[in-house]
């Protein structure tokens, strides 16, 4: 598994933080009920 992390771009905490910032900046009239954050590549 350790070697696979050099071949893919895993999710980082900054990726989640960007999403949280986007949600926080959304207008009050916008209702976000579900947010799913998934990597585009995954180590199998």
C-alpha positions in Angstrom: 0.0 0.0 0.0 2.8 2.5 0.8 4.1 2.4 -2.7 0.7 3.1 -4.2 0.5 6.5 -2.5 3.4 7.7 -4.7 1.4 6.7 -7.8 -1.9 8.4 -7.0 -3.0 11.8 -5.6 -4.8 11.0 -2.4 -7.2 13.4 -0.7 -5.6 15.9 1.6 -6.9 17.8 4.5 -6.6 21.0 2.4 -9.1 19.4 -0.1 -11.7 19.1 2.7 -10.9 22.5 4.0 -11.6 24.1 0.6 -14.9 22.4 0.5 -15.8 23.6 4.0 -14.8 27.2 2.9 -17.0 26.9 -0.2 -20.0 25.8 2.0 -19.3 28.6 4.5 -19.2 31.2 1.6 -22.5 30.0 0.1 -25.4 32.4 0.3 -27.9 31.9 3.1 -30.6 31.0 0.6 -28.6 28.0 -0.7 -29.4 24.7 1.1 -26.6 22.1 0.8 -28.0 18.9 2.3 -25.3 16.4 1.3 -21.7 16.8 0.4 -19.7 13.7 -0.6 -15.9 14.1 -1.0 -14.2 11.2 -2.9 -10.8 10.9 -4.5 -10.7 10.5 -8.3 -8.1 7.7 -7.9 -8.1 5.1 -5.2 -5.5 2.5 -4.0 -7.0 -0.9 -4.3 
